[in-house]
Amino acid sequence: MGVGRFVYTPILPLMQAQAGLSAGAGANLATANYGGYLAGALAGICAPRLVRSRLVLRGCLLALVATLAGMPLTRSGVIWLLLRLGAGFFSAMIFVIAVSSLLSHLREHPAHLPGWAFGGVGSGIALSGLLVLALRTVGDWQAAWWASAALAATLTLAAWGLRPEAAAQPAPATSAPGARTSGPRTHRWFGALFVSYTLEGVGYIIAGTFLVAAINQTSPGWIGAGAWVVVGLAAIPSSAVWAALGRRWSMPDLLLAALGVQAVGIALPALVGGVAPALISAVLFGSTFIGVSTLALAAGAHLRFPRAVALLTAGYSVGQLLGPLVATPLLHHGYHQALLLAAAVVLAAALTAFVLRIGFPHTLPAPDAVPSAETGATAETPTGR
């Protein structure tokens, strides 16, 4: 999934230089991918049986490889849009199934193991970045897509035996008539969390799409692709690290810190050129974007707001759709203004997370029955990425 969804970022500069792809068309391809991802995430929520199907998983793995292999076969913008739309959909389905499976099978194991598994996305980003970095001097944009398809096919073989989660058993109805099952009122905090996470979707995706192209504007050609490799490497342990920090600090404090660090990382290459700022930016961005999702979804589940994780997922996905659209008018003069916009939006998300800290209910009374938000967390958390 990390290869199929994110390899477009390091290939984008090659397509602009060699295939005549304009900045606006590049943003449209990104938007199509995020629209497909939203559709796949919603499919995983609305049709739980898909998430438990090995046939669906394998079909999506093969289809994702096909979307990558199809990109170098044409120069049609319409077909490219359809292929990136499909890549987004299949990436989301793979992610939902894979992470639902690991959360199901590792339920009795230490909590850091799922965090490390989320790092698989970072591994895919790093591998795809290394691939493009190696090919940029000896191949062209078409070779980069062919190589990414081959890499995804190899990883498909390794993932072929993954067992989706088992069907959930219905919980017995043990509550007495008239017992309270709705849980405490947490609307105020959930509203702040929802706004913050939606803003993060807007800002993160602008950076995730255009970071390499922006770095290439002011740095040697290899730095952009190299920075994307660093993003992936930094993302690998990030979820597990932020989860470990949660033992000492509260979720609102960590969310505020992660968003603040990410805003600095996004703005840095737009303000300062050179190799060192580019690599520092990559570390700060890579170490936070998966961690923010982990923290926000955990906070939503903690608040026990009805359908919390599903609502947060929807807001985040809509933010990803809006990101390239609001950034497109700024691309006529390069990518630095788009990065500054992304940093400002993430900073706004951090300020909203600061509001979340005010009176946040760190402990909640035990519910009379298993709340729907908690049971939904296990099945829906994967759709956040």
N, C-alpha and C positions, 0 to 999 in steps of 0.2 A: 504494500500500500504506500509506503514511503517513496518508493521509486515511481510508481504509477501516477501518484498525485503531484509530486513535487519536482520531478525531473524537468518539467517545463521551465522552471525558474532559471537554471543555468543554461538551458538551450535557447531561451528567448533572445539573448544578444546575438547568437549565431543566426537565428532565423531573421532577425532584423538586418544583419549585415549581408547575408547570403541569399535569403529567400524573399527579400523585399517586404517583409512584414512591418507595417507601420506601428507606432506606439498605440494608437487607438485600437487597431485590430488586435494587437497583443493583449490589451486590456479586455477586449471582448472575448477572446479565447479563455482568459482567466475567469471571467464572469460565468461563461458556459460551464467550466469545470466546477465552480462553486455551486451553480444551480443544480448540476447533477449530483453533487455531494449532498445538498439539502434533500433532494428527492430520495436518495438512497438512505439517508438517516431517517427520514419520515417513514419510508417503507419498513425499515427495521423496527420502528416503534409501533406502526399500525398493523403489521403482519408478523407477530412473534414467531409463527411457524417457519418463516423464511430463515430466521436467525438460528433455528435448530436443525437446519437441513444441510447435510454434507454435500448433497447434489448441488444445491444453490451455491455453496462455498466454492466448490470445484469449478462450476460453470462461470462464476464471477472471476476467479483467478485466470482462467483461460481467456475470458472476454477482455480482461484488463490488458493482458499481453497483446491481444489482437488490436486494441486501440492504439497501443504504442507502435506496433509494427505498421499500422495503417497511416501514420502521420507522414513518413517520407515517400509514400506512394503517390501523393497528389500535391498540387499547389492551390487547390480550391479552398477558399476561405470558408465556404459553407460546410464542406466535408470536415475541415479542421474543427469547426465549431461542434459538429455532431460527435466527432471522435473525443474531444475534450469533455463534452457533456457526458458521454458514456464512461469515460475514465473516472470522472467524479462520482457517478452513480456506483460503479463497480468497486471503487476504492472504499466508499462508505459502507457498502454491504460487507466487504471483506473485513473492514475494521470492526464493524458491529459484531459479526459472527466470531472473529478471532478473540476479541477482548471479552465478549460474553462467555466464550468457552473458557478462557483462562480464569476469569473471576469465578466461574462455576466450579472448575476442577481444583482451584487453589484456595477455596474458601476456608479450609482448615489449616492453611499454611501461613507463614509469616507475611505480614502486610506489604513488606518491601518487594516481594516477588512480582506482584502485578505491576508495581511501579517500574521495575526493570523491564518487564515485558512491553510497557508503553514505549520504552526506549528503542524498540524495533523500528518505530517511525523514524527516529533519528538516525539509526543505522542505514535505513533506505536512503535518506537524504544524503548522508555522507558518501555512500557507495555511488549514488548517481552523480554527485558532484565530482568525485574522483574520476569517474568515467568520462565526463565531459571535459574535465581538465586535461586528461591524457589524450583525448581525441582532438582538441581544439587546434593543435598544430599539425596534425597528420590527416585529419578528416574534415568533413563538413557537417552541416546541420543534419543531413540525412543519415550520415554514419552515426551521429549521436543518438538519433531515435532508434536506429537498428540495434545499436549496442545496448540501449536501455531496455528494449524489448527482450534481447537475449538475457540480460541480467534478471529481468522480471520472470522470464521462463525458468531460469535456474532456481530462483527462490520459490517459484510455484512447485517445483519438484520437491523441495525441502518441506513445503507446507502441505503437501498433498494428503498426508495422513492425519491432519488436525481433526480432532473430534469436537463437533459443536456441543454446546451445553445440552443437558438432558431436559426433557419437558418438565416444567414446574408442576409440582403437586398442589392441588387446591388446598388452601389453609382451612382447617375446621372452624366453623362459626361457633365460638365459645363465649362471645359477649352476651351478657344478660340483656333482656329487653330494656331499652332506655339508657343503656350505658353509653358514656361519652367516648367516641372514637375519633373525633375530628382533630384532637391535639390542640396545643396552645396557638394563640393568634400571633402569627409572625409576619403579617402582610408588609409592615413597614420595612423590615430588614430584607425581606425577599424582593421587594420592589427596588431597593437600592442595588441589590446583588444583580437583578435582572438587567437594569440599566447599565451597570458597570460591565457585565459580561458581554452585552450586545455591543457596547462601544469597543471593547477589546476585539470583537470579531471584525469590526470595521478597520481598526488601526493595524492589527496584526497581519491581516491579509494583504494590505497595501505593501507593507514591508516584505512579507513573504513572497510577493509576486515580483517586486521591482528592486529588491536589495542588490542583487548581482548587477543588474543593468546600471544602477546608480553608482555603485563602486567602480564599475568600469569607466565611468565618465572622467574620473580624476585619478585613477590608479593604473599601473601596468596591467595589460590584458589578462594575465593569469591570476591576479588578485581576486577578481570577482568570483570566479569558479572556486578558487582556493578558500575564500571566505565562506562559501556555501558548504564546503566540506567541514569547516570549523563549526558552522551552525549545527550540522548533523551530529558531529562528535559531542558538542556541548549538550545536545538534546538527549543523548542516550541515557545519562544518569539523572537527568533533571527531575523527573517525576519522583523517583525514589528518594532523592535528596530533599525535595520540598516536603514529601511525606514524613521523612525523618525529622525535619525541623518542626513539624506540627506537634511533636511531643513536648516542645518547650515554649512555643509561641502559638497564639490563637490564629484561627483561619483568617479573620479580617486583617490582622496585622501582617501576616504573610502575603495575603493577596495585595495589600497596599504596597508592600516592599517589592514584590515581583513586578507589578505594573510600573512602579517608578523606575526600577532598573531597566525594564524593557523600553520605556519611553526614551531614556538616555541612550540606550543602544541603537534605537532606530534613528535618532536625530544625529548621532555622532558623524557618520560618513557624509551627511549633508552639510555639516558645519566645518569639518576638518578633513582635508584630503590626505592621502598617503597610506602606506601599508599598515602601520601600527593602528591607527584609528579604525581601519576597515576590519582588522582581525579582532580588535576589542569589541567592536560593534557586533560581530558575528558571535562571539562568546556570550555577550549579554543577551542578545536576542534568542540564541539557541537554548540557553539555560533557563529561559522563562516561559516561552510560549506554550509548551506542553504543561509545565508546572502550573500556570495560571488556570488552565482547564481543569486540572486535577483539584486544585484548591476551590475553584468556584463550584464545581459539581458536588464536592464534599460538603461545602457550606450549604448548598441547596438541600441536600439530603438531610443534613443536621437540623435545618429549620422545619422539616416535616410539612412544608407547604404542599398542597395537593398537586401532583404531577410536576413537581419541582424540576426534576432533571429534564423531562421532556420540554418544558417551557424554556428552560435555560438553553437547551440544545437548539430550539427553534430560533430564539433571539440571536444566538451566536451565528447560526447559519445565515439568517437574514442579513446580519452585519457583514458577513463575508461576501454576500451578493452585492451589497451597497458599496463596499470598499473600492473596487476598481472603477465603479461608475462615478463616484464623487472625485476620484483622483484623475480621471481621464482629461478633464479640461486643463489640468496643470502640466500635462506631459508634453506640451508643445515646445517647452524650453528645457527639456531634460527631466530627470527623475528626482532631483533634490527637493523641489517644492512638494512633491508627492510624499517623500519621506518626512518632511517637516509636518505636513498635514497629519500623517499617520502618528507621529510622535505626539502631536497636540491632542489627537483623539484618545490615545492610550493614557496620556496624562489626565484627561477628563475622566477616563475610567478609574484611574487611581484616586482622584478627588472624590468620586462617587463611592469608592471602596472605603475612603476615610469616613464618610457619612455612615457607612455600614457598621463601623466600629462603635458608634455612639449607642451605648446601652445594649450591645449585642448579647443575646441570651446564650452564654457559653455552656450552660447546663439547662436541660429541659426536663420537666417531670416525665416519668415513665408513662408511656401511653397505655390506655386500657386494652388496646388491641394493636396488632401489627399495623402501622400506618401504611397507606398506599404509597406515600412518597419514599418510604424506606424500601419497600419491596420493589418499587420501580427503579431504585438506584442501581440495583444489581443488573437489571436487564437493560437500562437505558444509558448508563454512564458512558459506554463506549461511543455513543453517537456524538459526544462532545467534540471529538477530533475528526 
